[in-house]
Amino acid sequence: MAMVLSANERRDYIYRYVHENRVAQYDALAALINVSHMTIRRDVRILEQEGKVQRVNGGIKLCELLHQELPYQEKSYLNHKLKKELGRCALQRIAEGTIIYLDAGTTTFEIARAIPANFHLTVVTNDFSITQLLMSNPAIDLFHVGGRVDKRNYSCVGLSAANFIKALNIDLAFISASSWDMTHGISTPYEGKAVVKQTVISLANKNILISDSSKYGKYGFYTVCPLNGVDEIITDSVSGECRQSLMALNAPKITFVDIFREESHYEKRK
């Protein structure tokens, strides 16, 4: 049975598809949604006017300037296997008995999922999904930062959240990112998120950016910090552009997670 979508649903579908596949051809979109090329082009024109995509030869790609993130639930379906491997890799950095910060995001959620039930740890987070998950782990001393609720991303953001964090001593912070590149560093479309990330990075003894390479090459309106403002980047080697750019950096340390071999392989560059 062919899917029948409203105009808004079609545009949401196209935007999600481009997020997951980096580029989208008109032919593929028309076949997937079962509409005409004219309808696809009309939807693309609106998405382009909203600043979400830009046209390329025969199709579209995401704009480098990220105006809006996908909602949390939609992001959770993208690159899920890869995010699990990134989470497993991150767990190797965590020493029992330490205080860690897990930034809001679907990749940091996978770090939380990887924590063993008997692993004693203090976890600070601004993410409601992470909080709910770790509630059932008796070995975790759990803190949620509070503040203004970002319903779209299931998290707390803004100055209230940042002010709570300022009173804490954090050993290790895992920072998420929807957009990062060589020129703009880590960035976000939202001021409230930027304030929280900047505060954590300024206080934690060690900071690790954890993000899959599909986020690389984009930037948001608000800069968080340059890439060398963190101590390590954990990402994947799917994007050749991302890998090549990061290999040219002297700092920070880079760890690539490769899920396309029979077993996961962690490749580090100091």
C-alpha positions in Angstrom: 0.0 0.0 0.0 1.5 3.3 -1.1 1.9 5.9 1.7 -0.4 8.9 1.4 1.1 12.0 3.1 -0.1 15.5 3.6 2.1 18.4 2.3 3.5 19.0 5.8 4.2 15.3 6.3 5.9 15.1 2.9 8.2 17.9 3.7 9.0 16.4 7.1 9.7 13.1 5.4 12.0 14.8 2.9 13.9 16.6 5.6 14.4 13.5 7.7 15.5 11.6 4.6 18.2 14.2 3.8 19.4 14.2 7.4 20.0 10.4 7.2 21.3 10.2 3.7 23.2 13.5 3.3 21.7 14.0 -0.2 18.5 13.1 -1.9 17.7 12.7 -5.6 14.4 13.9 -6.9 13.8 10.5 -8.6 14.3 8.6 -5.3 12.0 11.0 -3.3 9.3 10.8 -5.9 9.4 7.0 -5.8 9.5 6.7 -2.1 6.6 9.1 -1.4 4.7 8.0 -4.6 4.1 11.5 -5.9 5.1 13.4 -9.0 8.4 15.2 -9.7 6.4 18.4 -9.8 5.1 17.8 -6.2 8.6 17.0 -5.0 10.1 20.1 -6.5 7.3 22.2 -5.0 8.0 20.8 -1.5 11.7 21.3 -2.0 11.2 24.9 -3.0 9.4 25.5 0.4 12.1 23.7 2.3 14.7 25.8 0.5 12.8 29.0 1.4 12.8 27.9 5.1 16.6 27.5 4.9 16.6 23.8 5.5 17.9 22.4 2.2 19.6 23.6 -0.9 19.3 22.4 -4.4 22.1 20.5 -6.2 22.3 18.8 -9.5 19.3 16.4 -9.7 18.4 16.7 -6.0 19.0 18.4 -2.7 21.3 18.4 0.3 21.1 19.9 3.8 22.1 23.6 4.1 25.4 24.0 5.9 23.8 26.6 8.2 21.5 24.5 10.4 18.4 26.5 11.2 16.6 23.8 13.1 17.3 20.4 14.6 15.0 17.4 14.1 12.8 16.5 17.1 14.3 14.1 19.6 12.2 11.1 18.6 13.1 11.5 15.0 16.8 11.9 15.7 16.8 8.7 17.8 16.0 6.6 14.7 18.9 8.0 12.7 22.2 6.1 12.6 21.1 4.1 15.6 23.6 1.2 15.3 26.4 3.7 14.9 25.3 5.7 17.9 25.3 2.5 20.0 28.9 1.8 19.0 29.9 5.4 19.8 28.3 4.9 23.2 30.3 1.7 23.8 33.5 3.5 22.8 32.7 6.4 25.2 32.1 4.0 28.1 35.8 3.0 28.0 36.7 6.5 29.0 34.6 6.4 32.2 36.3 5.4 35.5 34.1 4.0 38.3 33.4 6.4 41.1 33.8 9.6 39.0 31.4 12.4 38.2 30.4 12.6 34.5 28.1 15.0 32.6 26.0 13.6 29.7 24.8 16.4 27.4 21.3 16.1 26.0 21.2 14.0 22.8 20.5 10.6 21.3 24.2 9.6 21.1 24.8 10.5 24.8 21.7 8.4 25.6 23.6 5.4 24.2 26.4 6.1 26.6 23.9 6.0 29.4 22.5 2.7 28.1 26.0 1.2 28.0 26.6 1.8 31.7 26.5 -1.5 33.6 24.0 -1.9 36.4 26.6 -2.3 39.1 28.8 0.5 37.9 29.0 3.2 40.7 29.0 6.7 39.2 27.6 10.2 39.6 25.8 11.3 36.5 24.7 14.9 35.8 22.6 15.5 32.7 20.1 18.0 31.2 18.4 15.2 29.3 15.0 13.8 30.4 15.4 10.6 28.5 18.8 9.9 30.1 17.3 10.7 33.5 14.4 8.3 33.1 16.7 5.6 31.9 19.2 5.9 34.8 16.4 6.1 37.4 16.3 2.3 37.6 20.1 1.9 38.1 20.7 1.8 41.9 24.5 2.3 41.5 24.0 5.8 39.8 23.9 9.0 41.9 21.8 11.0 39.5 21.4 14.8 39.1 19.2 16.6 36.5 20.1 20.3 36.1 16.6 21.7 35.7 15.8 24.9 33.9 13.7 25.9 31.0 12.3 22.8 29.2 13.1 22.3 25.5 10.1 20.1 24.6 11.4 19.5 21.1 14.7 18.0 22.4 13.5 16.5 25.8 16.1 18.6 27.7 16.6 21.7 29.9 18.5 24.7 28.5 19.3 28.3 29.2 20.7 30.3 32.1 18.9 28.4 34.9 20.4 25.1 33.8 23.8 26.7 33.3 23.7 28.3 36.8 23.0 24.9 38.4 26.0 23.4 36.6 28.3 26.2 37.8 28.1 24.9 41.3 29.4 21.4 40.4 32.8 19.7 40.0 32.7 17.5 36.9 35.5 15.0 36.1 34.4 14.1 32.5 31.8 15.7 30.2 30.5 14.2 27.0 29.3 17.0 24.7 26.8 16.3 21.9 26.5 18.4 18.7 24.0 18.8 15.9 26.6 20.8 13.9 30.4 21.0 13.9 33.1 21.8 11.4 36.6 23.1 11.1 35.7 26.7 10.6 33.0 27.2 13.2 33.9 24.5 15.7 31.0 23.1 17.8 27.8 25.1 17.2 24.1 25.0 17.6 21.0 26.8 16.3 19.8 27.6 19.8 21.2 30.1 22.3 19.9 28.1 25.3 21.9 25.0 24.3 25.0 27.0 23.6 25.0 28.5 27.1 24.7 25.1 28.8 27.5 23.5 26.6 29.8 26.4 27.2 29.3 26.3 30.9 30.0 22.6 31.1 33.1 22.8 28.9 34.5 25.6 31.1 34.1 23.6 34.3 34.8 19.9 33.4 38.3 18.5 33.9 38.0 16.8 30.6 35.6 17.2 27.7 34.8 14.8 24.8 32.8 15.7 21.8 30.8 12.6 20.7 28.9 13.0 17.4 28.5 10.9 14.3 30.0 12.3 11.1 26.6 13.1 9.5 26.6 16.3 11.7 30.0 17.3 10.4 30.1 20.1 7.8 27.1 22.0 9.3 27.1 25.0 11.6 24.5 26.8 13.7 24.0 30.4 14.6 25.6 30.1 18.0 29.3 29.0 18.4 30.0 26.9 21.5 33.8 26.5 21.1 36.5 25.7 18.5 37.2 22.0 18.0 40.4 22.3 20.0 38.3 23.5 22.9 37.6 19.8 23.8 40.1 17.1 24.7 38.9 14.4 22.4 36.5 13.9 19.5 34.8 10.5 19.1 33.1 10.1 15.7 33.0 7.6 12.8 34.8 7.2 9.6 31.8 7.2 7.3 32.4 10.6 6.0 35.6 10.9 4.0 35.5 14.7 4.2 35.2 14.5 8.0 38.0 12.0 8.4 40.4 13.8 6.1 39.8 17.1 7.9 40.2 15.7 11.4 43.4 13.8 10.5 45.0 17.1 9.7 44.4 18.5 13.2 47.2 18.6 15.8 44.7 18.7 18.6 42.4 17.4 20.0 42.8 13.6 20.1 40.6 11.9 17.5 38.9 8.5 17.8 37.2 7.0 14.8 34.6 4.2 15.4 34.2 1.9 12.4 31.1 -0.3 12.4 31.5 -1.7 8.9 34.0 -4.4 9.9 32.9 -7.7 11.4 33.7 -6.3 14.9 33.8 -2.7 15.9 37.2 -1.2 15.7 38.4 1.9 17.5 41.1 3.8 15.8 42.8 6.6 17.7 45.0 9.4 16.6 46.9 11.3 19.3 
